[in-house]
Amino acid sequence: MGTLDIARVYDVRNGDHVAGARFLVDRLWPRGVAKDSLPLSGWLKELSPSAQLRKDFHGGVLSWSQFGDAYRSELDQRHVDGELDDALSEIRNELKRRDVLLLFAGKDTEHTHARVLRAWLDSHVG
């Protein structure tokens, strides 16, 4: 069974960093990154926070803790609604064979949705 980790997209271009599966988990394509310079197993937009949630967090309406709670709630609801079935299946299947890296573009590596997502996935794909 592989491991699940996160990394900034800018740190893993052109095949660097890990030999496993790579999934972009941002809703928008990373600024300044050519699509052919980022080998991906998939782009799982459905796992990213909603536009409103991102706006509220970056606008200072939500604290980091509040953002995490709200994002987990969004993920839980999408999971119940079946919206994450394909994404979870892709990640689960890859983890059976190799490591999986969740890629994000944000500069802040401590306060990134990818950390919240990784923790949420740990309890949903195992």
C-alpha positions in Angstrom: 0.0 0.0 0.0 1.3 3.4 -1.0 1.5 6.6 1.1 -0.5 9.7 0.6 1.4 13.0 0.7 1.1 16.7 -0.4 3.5 19.0 -2.3 3.5 22.3 -4.0 3.1 21.9 -7.8 6.0 24.2 -8.4 8.3 21.8 -6.5 7.5 18.7 -8.7 7.6 19.8 -12.3 9.2 17.7 -15.0 9.0 14.4 -13.1 10.9 15.5 -9.9 10.0 14.5 -6.4 8.1 11.2 -6.5 7.6 8.3 -8.8 4.0 7.7 -7.7 0.7 9.0 -8.9 0.2 12.8 -8.9 -3.2 14.5 -8.6 -3.8 18.2 -8.8 -6.3 19.1 -6.2 -6.8 22.8 -7.0 -9.9 24.1 -8.7 -7.8 26.4 -11.0 -4.8 25.5 -13.1 -1.6 26.7 -11.4 -0.4 30.1 -12.7 2.8 30.0 -14.8 2.8 26.2 -15.2 2.6 24.8 -18.7 0.4 21.7 -18.9 3.1 19.6 -20.6 5.5 20.4 -17.7 3.3 18.8 -15.1 2.8 15.0 -15.6 -0.4 14.2 -13.8 -2.4 11.1 -13.1 -5.5 13.3 -12.8 -6.9 16.7 -11.9 -9.4 16.2 -9.1 -11.2 19.6 -9.0 -14.1 18.1 -7.1 -11.8 17.6 -4.1 -11.0 21.3 -3.9 -12.8 23.8 -1.6 -15.7 25.7 -3.1 -15.1 29.2 -4.6 -17.0 30.8 -1.8 -15.1 29.0 0.9 -11.7 29.9 -0.7 -12.9 33.6 -0.9 -14.0 33.7 2.7 -10.7 32.2 3.9 -8.5 34.4 1.8 -10.6 37.4 2.6 -10.2 36.9 6.3 -13.8 36.1 7.0 -12.8 32.6 8.2 -9.9 31.6 10.5 -7.8 28.6 9.5 -9.7 26.5 12.0 -13.1 27.6 10.7 -11.9 27.0 7.1 -10.8 23.5 8.0 -14.2 22.7 9.6 -16.1 24.2 6.7 -14.0 22.4 4.1 -14.4 19.0 5.9 -18.2 19.6 6.0 -18.1 20.3 2.2 -16.2 17.1 1.6 -18.5 15.1 3.8 -21.6 16.5 2.0 -20.1 15.8 -1.5 -19.2 12.3 -0.3 -22.8 11.6 0.9 -24.1 13.0 -2.4 -21.8 10.7 -4.4 -19.9 13.5 -6.0 -16.6 12.2 -4.9 -17.0 8.5 -5.8 -14.8 8.7 -8.9 -12.0 10.7 -7.3 -11.9 8.5 -4.2 -11.9 5.4 -6.4 -9.0 6.8 -8.4 -6.9 7.6 -5.3 -7.8 4.3 -3.6 -6.8 2.3 -6.7 -3.5 4.2 -7.0 -2.7 3.7 -3.3 -3.0 0.0 -3.8 0.0 0.1 -6.2 2.1 3.1 -5.3 2.5 6.4 -3.5 0.1 9.2 -4.2 1.0 12.9 -4.2 -1.7 15.6 -3.9 -0.5 18.8 -5.6 -1.5 22.3 -4.8 -0.3 25.7 -6.0 -0.6 27.9 -2.9 2.5 29.6 -1.3 1.5 28.8 2.2 2.3 25.2 2.8 1.0 25.2 6.4 -2.4 26.7 5.7 -3.4 24.9 2.5 -6.5 23.0 1.8 -4.3 20.1 0.7 -3.4 19.4 4.4 -7.0 19.2 5.4 -7.8 17.1 2.3 -5.0 14.6 3.1 -6.3 14.1 6.6 -9.8 13.7 5.4 -8.7 11.2 2.7 -6.8 9.2 5.3 -10.1 8.3 6.9 -12.0 7.7 3.6 -9.7 5.8 1.3 -8.0 3.4 3.7 
